[in-house]
């Protein structure tokens, strides 16, 4: 081998060694630049993830705040003594209120009917009252005037709700009802799950009624307790076989209601929805999504039910606008962070590739010289 070939071989080996050295150096520089990039991007990425999580949870949180709890009434069509002596204690022990039906034959203080002071006691305990119209009276206004006289004589206020059993309601009565101060009209429903949500923004609020003991009442009540803005009346009678009171079965119905009662929190308006422990599993935290799937039922008088649904409608209009504003604001913040992160990657790609290549070429030229 000649000297020239040896020198050439040495130069080739030197160049290859320099290349390997500089490639490793480039890898180290590249890693350093990547670490610097991550130091810049990671805080922005964490902010973005937090904003996305907040945005994604908004719909569930607001759905919980906008929940319009289903309401129900147990309407007793007669004012039998049994109502106060037996039924009332059963319901009181479970924090369930009912509605007292009043007709020409069902006046507080009459023979074999609850006394006026008992009637007033029930009203003070949250119960409501409702007129029950009989179609053997051809003129509703005349019937209303006569029953009003009897109630005034007994010292009892005239209810603002009226029940028309057996499809006795006629739409032509609306103006007449409004003129007499009626605000709620209860009509017989064909089933217990359709048409339970009705508008409450008019002068008359219409709601349906079914017998308390019909087949499927428990499943329909559960659905009612999951439906926003729903209301349904369940009629109970001490004289009619159609919806006759029977203690054992009635108690079972009350127990089903008690299991899904909505308990109003006086601080509710001041608090945001927060996870609460699940009694069935102490280690599991109940999320807002879990709460949305929980049946909640509020037994109430017609006045209280209507007021609750009206308040929910008004609040929900405001909350819907607030939800859209918050979502839009979060989307803007997320988009701004995306732009910052993209710019950092673009700047790094440009500067890193040029800087590393220029550095390698400069060092290689210096080594070659």
C-alpha positions in Angstrom: 0.0 0.0 0.0 1.4 3.4 -1.0 1.7 6.3 1.4 -0.9 8.2 -0.6 -3.4 5.4 -0.2 -2.7 5.2 3.5 -3.2 9.0 3.9 -6.4 8.8 1.9 -7.7 5.9 4.0 -6.8 7.9 7.2 -8.7 10.9 5.8 -11.8 8.7 5.0 -11.7 7.2 8.5 -11.3 10.7 10.0 -14.2 12.1 8.0 -16.4 9.1 9.0 -15.5 9.5 12.6 -16.2 13.2 12.5 -19.5 12.5 10.9 -20.5 10.0 13.6 -19.3 12.5 16.2 -21.3 15.3 14.8 -24.4 13.1 14.3 -24.3 12.2 17.9 -23.8 15.8 18.8 -26.8 16.7 16.6 -28.9 14.1 18.5 -27.9 15.7 21.8 -28.6 19.2 20.5 -31.9 17.9 19.1 -32.9 16.4 22.4 -32.0 19.6 24.2 -34.1 21.6 21.9 -37.0 19.2 22.3 -36.8 19.5 26.1 -36.8 23.3 25.7 -39.9 23.0 23.5 -41.7 20.7 25.9 -40.9 23.2 28.7 -42.7 25.8 26.7 -45.6 23.7 25.4 -46.4 21.6 28.4 -47.9 24.4 30.6 -50.0 25.5 27.6 -51.1 21.9 26.9 -52.2 21.5 30.6 -54.2 24.7 30.4 -55.8 23.4 27.2 -56.7 20.1 28.7 -58.2 21.8 31.8 -60.3 24.1 29.6 -61.5 21.2 27.4 -62.5 19.2 30.5 -64.4 22.2 31.9 -66.1 22.8 28.5 -67.1 19.1 28.2 -68.6 19.0 31.8 -70.6 22.2 31.3 -73.6 20.5 29.6 -74.0 18.0 32.3 -73.6 20.6 35.1 -76.1 22.9 33.5 -78.5 20.1 32.7 -78.5 19.3 36.4 -79.1 23.0 37.3 -81.8 23.2 34.7 -83.6 20.1 35.9 -87.3 20.8 36.3 -88.3 18.1 38.9 -91.4 16.2 38.1 -94.4 16.9 40.3 -97.4 14.8 41.2 -100.7 15.0 43.2 -102.7 12.4 45.1 -106.2 13.8 44.7 -108.7 12.5 47.1 -112.1 12.8 45.6 -114.0 12.5 48.9 -113.3 14.1 52.3 -114.0 10.9 54.3 -113.0 10.7 58.0 -110.6 7.9 56.9 -108.6 10.6 55.0 -107.6 12.3 58.2 -107.4 9.4 60.7 -105.7 6.8 58.5 -104.4 8.2 55.2 -102.9 11.5 56.5 -100.6 9.8 59.0 -99.3 7.4 56.4 -98.5 10.2 54.1 -97.1 12.6 56.8 -94.6 9.9 57.9 -93.2 9.8 54.4 -93.3 13.6 53.8 -95.9 13.3 51.1 -98.7 15.8 50.6 -102.0 15.4 48.8 -104.9 17.4 47.4 -108.4 17.6 48.9 -111.2 17.2 46.4 -114.3 19.4 47.0 -117.7 19.0 45.4 -121.3 19.8 46.5 -121.4 16.6 48.5 -117.8 17.0 49.8 -117.7 20.1 52.0 -115.4 20.3 55.1 -117.5 20.2 58.3 -120.4 18.2 56.7 -121.6 15.0 58.3 -119.0 12.1 58.1 -116.5 14.5 56.4 -113.4 15.9 57.9 -113.9 18.9 60.2 -112.9 22.4 59.1 -110.0 22.5 61.5 -108.7 19.2 60.2 -109.1 20.5 56.6 -107.1 23.7 57.6 -104.5 21.5 59.3 -103.9 19.6 56.1 -103.6 22.9 54.1 -101.1 24.2 56.7 -99.1 21.0 56.2 -98.7 21.7 52.5 -101.7 20.0 51.1 -103.7 21.6 48.3 -107.4 21.7 47.3 -109.3 21.2 44.1 -112.9 21.5 42.9 -114.4 18.3 41.5 -117.1 19.1 38.9 -120.1 16.9 38.3 -121.6 17.0 34.9 -125.2 16.8 36.2 -124.9 20.5 36.6 -125.4 22.0 33.1 -123.9 25.4 33.9 -120.4 25.5 35.3 -120.8 29.1 36.5 -124.0 28.3 38.4 -122.4 25.3 40.0 -119.3 27.3 40.9 -121.4 30.0 42.5 -123.4 27.5 44.6 -120.3 25.7 45.8 -118.6 29.0 46.5 -121.5 29.9 48.8 -121.2 26.7 50.7 -117.4 27.0 51.1 -117.7 30.7 52.2 -120.3 29.6 54.8 -117.9 27.0 56.1 -115.1 29.5 56.2 -113.1 27.7 53.5 -111.3 29.4 50.6 -112.5 28.5 47.1 -109.8 26.4 45.3 -108.3 27.7 42.0 -108.0 24.2 40.5 -110.9 22.2 39.1 -111.0 18.5 38.1 -113.3 17.4 35.3 -113.6 13.6 35.6 -115.0 11.3 32.9 -114.1 13.7 30.0 -116.6 16.3 31.1 -114.2 19.2 30.2 -115.1 21.3 27.1 -112.7 23.8 25.6 -115.5 26.3 25.3 -115.4 26.7 29.1 -111.9 28.3 29.1 -113.0 32.0 29.1 -115.6 31.1 31.8 -113.0 29.4 33.9 -110.5 32.3 33.6 -113.2 34.8 34.5 -114.0 32.8 37.7 -110.3 32.8 38.8 -109.5 29.2 37.9 -105.9 28.7 37.1 -105.5 24.9 36.8 -107.7 22.4 34.9 -107.3 18.7 35.5 -108.7 16.3 32.9 -108.8 12.6 32.6 -105.7 11.2 31.0 -105.6 8.3 28.6 -102.4 6.9 30.1 -99.8 7.8 32.6 -96.8 8.6 30.5 -97.8 10.7 27.5 -98.8 14.4 27.7 -97.5 14.8 31.2 -95.5 17.9 30.2 -97.8 20.8 29.4 -97.2 24.6 29.1 -97.5 26.7 32.2 -97.2 30.1 30.6 -100.9 30.6 29.8 -103.7 31.7 32.0 -104.8 28.1 32.4 -102.5 25.2 33.2 -103.8 21.8 32.0 -102.7 18.5 33.5 -103.9 14.9 33.4 -105.3 12.5 36.0 -105.2 8.7 36.3 -106.4 6.4 39.0 -103.7 5.7 41.6 -103.9 1.9 41.2 -103.8 1.4 37.4 -101.5 -1.3 35.9 -98.0 0.0 35.4 -98.4 3.0 37.8 -95.0 2.4 39.4 -93.0 2.4 36.1 -94.9 5.4 34.9 -94.2 7.3 38.1 -90.5 6.5 37.8 -90.6 7.9 34.3 -92.5 11.0 35.6 -89.7 11.5 38.1 -87.1 11.5 35.3 -89.0 13.9 33.0 -88.3 17.6 33.2 -91.4 19.7 33.7 -93.7 16.7 34.1 -96.9 16.5 36.2 -99.5 13.9 36.8 -102.5 13.6 39.1 -103.4 10.3 40.7 -107.0 10.1 41.9 -108.1 8.2 45.1 -111.6 7.5 46.1 -113.3 6.1 49.3 -116.5 5.3 47.4 -115.7 4.5 43.8 -114.3 1.1 42.9 -112.4 2.6 39.9 -109.7 4.2 42.1 -110.8 2.8 45.5 -108.4 3.3 48.5 -106.9 0.1 49.9 -104.4 0.5 52.7 -101.8 -2.2 51.9 -101.5 -1.3 48.2 -101.7 2.4 48.8 -98.8 2.1 51.3 -96.7 0.4 48.7 -97.3 3.3 46.3 -96.3 5.7 49.0 -93.1 3.8 49.7 -92.3 3.9 46.0 -92.8 7.7 46.0 -90.7 8.1 49.2 -87.7 6.4 47.5 -87.5 9.2 44.9 -88.6 12.2 46.8 -87.0 15.5 45.9 -85.9 17.3 49.1 -85.5 21.0 48.6 -82.2 22.5 49.9 -82.6 26.1 51.2 -79.0 26.7 50.1 -79.5 25.1 46.6 -79.4 28.4 44.7 -76.0 29.3 46.4 -74.2 26.1 45.5 -72.9 24.7 42.2 -73.5 21.0 41.5 -70.8 19.0 43.3 -70.2 15.2 43.5 -71.9 13.6 46.6 -71.1 10.2 48.2 -73.2 7.3 47.0 -74.7 5.6 50.1 -74.8 2.3 48.2 -71.0 2.4 47.6 -69.1 4.6 50.1 -66.0 4.5 47.8 -67.9 5.7 44.7 -68.5 9.4 44.2 -71.8 10.3 42.7 -71.2 12.5 39.7 -73.6 15.1 38.2 -74.2 12.6 35.3 -75.3 10.0 37.9 -77.7 12.6 39.5 -79.3 13.3 36.1 -80.3 9.6 35.9 -81.7 9.6 39.4 -85.6 9.8 39.6 -86.7 12.8 41.6 -90.4 13.4 42.4 -92.0 16.3 44.2 -95.6 15.8 45.6 -97.2 19.2 45.5 -100.4 21.2 45.4 -101.4 22.5 42.0 -100.4 26.0 42.9 -97.0 24.9 44.2 -96.4 22.6 41.1 -97.4 25.3 38.7 -95.2 27.9 40.4 -92.2 25.5 40.4 -92.5 24.7 36.7 -92.9 28.4 35.9 -89.8 29.3 37.9 -87.9 26.6 36.2 -88.9 27.8 32.8 -87.8 31.3 33.6 -84.5 30.2 35.1 -83.7 27.8 32.3 -84.0 30.5 29.7 -81.3 32.4 31.5 -79.2 29.3 32.1 -79.3 28.3 28.5 -78.0 31.7 27.4 -75.3 31.5 30.1 -74.3 28.0 29.0 -73.8 29.2 25.4 -71.8 32.2 26.5 -69.5 30.1 28.7 -69.0 27.5 26.0 -68.1 30.2 23.5 -65.7 31.8 25.9 -64.0 28.5 26.6 -63.8 27.7 22.9 -62.0 31.0 22.2 -59.5 30.3 25.0 -58.9 26.8 23.6 -58.4 28.1 20.1 -55.9 30.8 21.4 -53.9 28.1 23.1 -54.0 25.9 20.0 -52.6 28.8 18.0 -49.8 29.4 20.6 -48.8 25.8 20.6 -48.8 25.6 16.8 -46.6 28.7 16.6 -44.1 27.2 19.1 -43.9 24.0 17.0 -43.5 25.9 13.8 -40.8 28.2 15.2 -38.9 25.2 16.7 -39.1 23.3 13.4 -37.7 26.2 11.4 -35.0 27.2 13.9 -34.0 23.7 14.9 -33.5 22.4 11.4 -31.6 25.4 10.2 -29.5 25.8 13.3 -28.5 22.2 13.6 -27.6 22.0 9.9 -25.6 25.2 9.9 -23.8 24.1 13.1 -22.9 20.8 11.5 -21.6 22.3 8.3 -19.6 25.0 10.1 -18.0 22.4 12.4 -17.3 20.1 9.5 -15.6 22.9 7.5 -13.5 23.8 10.5 -12.4 20.2 11.0 -11.6 19.8 7.4 -9.4 22.9 7.3 
